[in-house]
Amino acid sequence: MMQLETDFVHDVAPEAQGERILLLMLPGAKNTPQQLVEHGFIRELRERNLPVDVLALHAHVDLYLDRADIERVLHRTLDEVRAQGYRRIWLLGISLGGSGAMICATQRPREIEGIFLLAPFLGTRGIIAEVEAAGGLLRWPAGRIDSRDHERMLLKQIQGQARGKKLPLVYLGYGSEDRYRGASRMLAKYLEPSRVSVMPGGHDWDTWIALWRGFLDKALFLP
């Protein structure tokens, strides 16, 4: 049963067997939960009869302008779904939604079982180039960061979790011609190759849905 609202889409897996999983979907900056529906992200789950309930949020770009706003929404959402009894929680973050997913992964890693990142936007190309010039994320000297510099703050948090090997399972997919592929290449160095998928394509829905199908075909949700 799919429930469509202005700010979210809630879809419950029908008659699926096994412990239910909650998949929190975070679309890109100018995208909506309804577009996730239209482009088949939930349909692909249902065709495989996976025990995965979906909650897709409208985490629009304005929320990311103030780190406190997006954190408040994400933490409140995680608190609510855990209160509903979900213990297996996964995230899907697309483009800027990948930033939101990584906020959850770095701040509440023990509560997140796994994350799918599709062409994640983790910082401007200039910041990513700076990290690469330093020899990669683990060698990057983050230094003091202004409280308003949300991108550097997130990269520093990812850096800390990567060093301590405390990140949840992360599956990364992106198009080989994606204009933001630098961030994905940076992150891919710290993931097992089997968890990284690269295919021809750009920063667009056709590429993202193809990557999503590939991940789902691997039955990654199953224990």
C-alpha positions in Angstrom: 0.0 0.0 0.0 1.6 3.2 -1.1 0.8 6.5 0.7 1.7 9.7 -1.2 2.1 12.9 0.8 3.7 16.3 0.0 6.8 15.6 2.0 7.1 11.8 1.9 6.1 8.5 0.2 5.4 5.5 2.5 5.1 2.1 0.8 4.7 -1.1 2.8 5.8 -4.4 1.3 2.8 -6.6 0.7 2.8 -10.1 2.1 6.6 -10.3 2.2 8.2 -13.1 4.2 10.9 -12.5 6.8 11.9 -9.7 9.2 10.8 -6.3 7.7 13.5 -3.8 6.7 12.9 -0.1 6.6 14.6 1.6 3.6 14.9 5.4 4.0 15.2 7.0 0.6 16.7 10.4 0.2 16.4 11.9 -3.3 18.6 14.6 -4.8 18.4 18.3 -4.3 15.8 19.1 -6.9 14.1 15.8 -6.9 11.0 14.5 -5.0 9.8 11.3 -3.5 7.2 11.1 -6.2 10.0 11.0 -8.8 11.5 8.0 -7.1 8.1 6.3 -7.6 7.8 7.5 -11.2 11.3 6.2 -12.1 10.6 2.8 -10.7 12.8 2.7 -7.5 10.0 1.2 -5.4 8.6 -0.9 -8.2 11.9 -2.7 -8.6 11.8 -3.7 -4.9 8.2 -5.0 -5.3 9.0 -7.1 -8.3 11.6 -8.9 -6.3 9.2 -9.5 -3.4 11.7 -8.2 -0.8 10.5 -7.6 2.8 11.4 -3.9 2.5 9.2 -1.1 3.6 10.0 2.3 2.0 9.9 5.8 3.5 11.0 8.3 0.9 11.6 11.8 2.3 11.4 15.2 0.5 14.7 16.3 1.9 14.9 19.3 -0.4 17.9 21.5 -0.9 16.8 24.2 1.5 17.2 21.7 4.4 20.9 21.2 3.5 21.7 24.9 3.6 21.6 24.7 7.4 23.2 21.6 8.8 21.0 21.7 11.9 17.8 21.5 9.8 18.7 18.4 7.8 20.1 16.7 11.0 16.9 17.4 12.9 14.8 15.9 10.1 17.0 12.8 9.8 17.3 12.2 13.5 13.6 12.6 14.1 12.9 10.2 11.3 15.2 7.6 12.6 13.8 7.9 16.1 10.3 7.5 14.7 11.0 4.4 12.6 12.8 2.7 15.5 9.9 3.5 17.7 7.7 1.6 15.2 9.8 -1.5 15.8 12.2 -1.4 12.8 15.6 -2.8 13.8 17.0 -3.3 10.3 17.4 0.1 8.7 18.9 0.8 5.3 19.4 4.1 3.5 19.4 5.0 -0.2 20.9 8.4 -1.0 21.0 9.9 -4.5 23.2 12.9 -5.3 22.7 15.4 -2.5 20.6 12.7 -0.7 23.9 10.9 -0.4 25.1 13.6 1.8 22.1 13.1 4.1 22.7 9.3 4.1 26.3 9.8 5.2 25.2 12.2 8.0 23.2 9.3 9.3 26.1 6.8 8.7 28.6 9.0 10.6 26.4 10.1 13.5 24.3 6.9 14.1 26.4 4.1 12.5 25.2 1.4 15.0 21.6 1.8 13.9 22.2 1.7 10.2 22.7 -1.8 8.6 23.7 -0.6 5.2 23.7 2.3 2.7 23.3 2.6 -1.0 24.9 5.7 -2.5 24.1 6.6 -6.1 26.4 9.4 -7.4 26.6 11.0 -4.0 27.3 14.7 -3.7 29.8 14.9 -0.8 31.3 18.3 -1.6 32.0 20.7 -4.4 34.5 19.7 -7.1 37.0 22.1 -5.6 36.9 20.5 -2.2 37.1 17.0 -3.6 40.1 18.1 -5.7 41.8 19.4 -2.5 41.2 16.1 -0.8 42.7 14.2 -3.7 45.7 16.5 -3.9 46.4 15.7 -0.2 46.7 12.0 -1.1 43.1 11.0 -0.4 40.6 11.3 2.4 42.7 9.6 5.1 45.6 12.0 4.5 43.6 15.1 4.1 44.4 17.7 6.8 40.9 18.9 7.7 42.1 21.4 10.3 39.7 23.8 11.9 36.4 24.0 10.1 34.0 26.9 10.3 30.6 25.7 11.7 28.9 26.9 8.5 31.2 24.9 6.3 28.9 21.9 6.1 30.8 20.1 3.3 34.1 20.1 5.0 32.5 19.1 8.3 30.9 16.0 6.6 34.1 15.0 4.9 35.9 15.2 8.3 33.2 13.0 9.9 33.5 10.5 7.0 37.3 10.6 7.4 37.0 9.8 11.1 34.6 6.9 10.6 36.7 5.5 7.7 39.8 5.6 9.8 38.1 3.7 12.6 36.4 1.3 10.2 33.1 2.2 11.8 31.0 2.9 8.8 28.0 0.7 8.0 28.0 -1.4 4.9 28.3 1.1 2.0 27.4 0.2 -1.6 28.4 2.9 -4.1 27.3 3.3 -7.7 27.9 6.1 -10.2 28.1 6.8 -13.9 31.5 6.9 -15.6 30.6 10.3 -17.1 29.0 11.8 -14.0 30.0 15.4 -13.5 30.4 14.7 -9.7 32.2 11.4 -10.1 35.3 12.8 -8.2 33.5 12.3 -4.9 32.6 8.7 -5.8 36.1 7.9 -6.9 37.4 9.4 -3.6 35.1 7.3 -1.5 35.5 4.1 -3.6 39.2 3.8 -2.5 38.0 2.9 1.0 35.4 0.4 0.0 35.7 -3.2 -1.1 35.7 -3.4 -4.9 32.7 -5.8 -4.8 30.6 -2.9 -3.2 31.4 -0.4 -6.0 29.5 -0.3 -9.3 30.4 1.9 -12.2 28.6 1.9 -15.5 28.4 4.2 -18.5 26.2 7.2 -17.8 25.9 10.6 -16.3 24.2 12.3 -13.4 20.7 11.3 -14.4 17.7 9.0 -13.6 18.5 6.5 -16.3 21.9 5.8 -14.8 20.6 5.7 -11.2 17.8 3.2 -11.9 20.2 0.9 -13.8 22.6 1.0 -10.9 19.7 0.4 -8.5 18.6 -2.7 -10.4 22.1 -4.0 -10.3 22.3 -3.7 -6.5 18.9 -5.3 -6.0 19.8 -8.3 -8.3 22.6 -9.1 -5.8 20.0 -9.6 -3.0 22.0 -7.5 -0.6 19.1 -7.2 1.8 19.0 -10.9 2.5 20.8 -12.1 5.7 
